[in-house]
Amino acid sequence: MIIIPLGVASATPTATRHLPSVALWREGSICLFDCGENTQMRMLQAGLKRSRVDYIFISHFDVDHYSGLIGLLSTLQLQRRDKPITLVGPKGLKEYVEWNFNFAKVELLYEVNYVEVEEDFEGGRVVDADEFYVDARPLKHTTFCLGYRFQEKDKPGKVDAARAESLGVTEDWQYKELKAGNDIELDDGTVVESSDIVGHPRPGDSFAYITDTSYSPNAVKLAMNTNILLHEATFSESLSDKAAETGHSTSIDAARVANEAQTKLLVISHFSARYTNPFVLLREARRDFFPAWLATELRPIYTDPSHEKGIIKPKVYIKEIDEKSSGGKPTGRRKESKQKRFRKRKNFKSRESSNFRTPRRRSDDNNYRQRPSENHRRKREPREDDTVRKPRHITPRTPFDDFDRF
Ligand SMILES: [Zn+2]
């Protein structure tokens, strides 16, 4: 399962942050949680095919959370989609979508299934598919707002192939039966029990999407023991009054939910436009719940990196904004120093003292000789304390750079 934040802004988008939307990729199918403006373009940039969307979950009817819906649905129409799509959200969703397409005199070629939730809803299952289900519960916002939990059903246990072979299991269908939990009888009459060969069922992955809410016990229930909890953190603790007034969470609230729900990873999102540097929110959240991270647009979060790395190939790379690389023509030397910067982070000191640089030293270029020591100073300073890094170092050059941190 892969979670890809497509927009991490709150109500006002900024130059670098788009309106809320999160894609969940699973076995080639995509679920969208909220669909802010720009969602369909962000999907393209993330390398996600729009035709793969099978479910869209809308949390509530604040415009920033559904303003991309009609655009996306109409793109699917232009793509001549023929498989059905399911839209889940508060009551009124169907009316909104149908009114828009009637207004535009468009008749949709594909089937749209609606799951609408009434305002007196107290929680329950909104989608039950073969391999996963989705639960929803009302949250605490100024309007009726839903939180969601996506849960994969348990997967069958691992088959002990060596043991199966030693017992005489050879055919594919036999393995299939055993995996499904059925005992089989071999040609010679011996019975092979499924429990002998197949291990315990493996729990499915889970993801909770909690946005636009003050602290709410329902959020904790939804997020209980999830692999990934994406929780809004619109404000920092210093603006807790404003958070309470507008029905939003602070980063401390997000950490509290993560703590109470014992989630494995907290990802905060939905940042107010006033925070040009959302790392202040992360720092606060991490004080209370350490396995926390910032939702970064287009950067995927994997529940199992070893299985799924590389499946999604982004079309757009997140580049570090670095004043040194802006302006001026790129020269050969600049290229060279970039490569060096990439490799020298750990071993810079030892290379400095070794003969490594000697062959490249040029007598007619003073700048060149000064440069490394300058770089050296600049690089070392922010690393005084290894646990607290400055944002410049965390911002990835590609979306794949920092999986270790998840
Ligand atoms: Zn919002």
Boltz pocket constraint, residues with backbone or C-beta under 6 A from the ligand:
constraints:
  - pocket:
      binder: B
      contacts: [[A, 9], [A, 10], [A, 11], [A, 20], [A, 62], [A, 64], [A, 65], [A, 212], [A, 270]]
      max_distance: 6.0
